Amino acid sequence: MDLPFQLTKEKREEFIHLLQDYFFNERGESIGNLEAGFILDFIIKELSPTFYNIGIRDAHTFLNDKLEDLFELEKH
């Protein structure tokens, strides 16, 4: 599966454990590393691009607002 980005080994393991904890605490289900890894890959491939794009739009809006503030520094 071709993922849009790669996590460090440490971050991937952390997220796998978070998914395992979620399934256990919220659903009473124990899932293994392999299953949690598949879920994580699905989230990265299918869901993360949307959140990434939201971040890009938010950054664009923020930077545009700050650039507009520069015009307030003009000398008249």
ZIMO-V256193 format. One record per pair of residues at least 12 apart in sequence whose C-alpha atoms are under 8 Angstrom apart, sorted by the first residue. I is the first residue (numbers start at 0). GAP is how many residues later the second one is. D is the distance in Angstrom with one decimal. If there is no record, write none. Layout:
I&GAP&D  I&GAP&D
//
This chain:
1&43&7.8  2&38&7.3  2&41&6.7  2&42&5.4  3&40&7.2  3&41&6.3  3&45&7.7  4&39&7.8  14&25&7.4  15&17&6.6  15&20&5.4  15&21&6.0  15&24&6.9  16&16&7.9  16&19&7.9  18&17&6.1  18&21&7.9  19&12&7.3  19&13&7.8  19&16&6.4
//
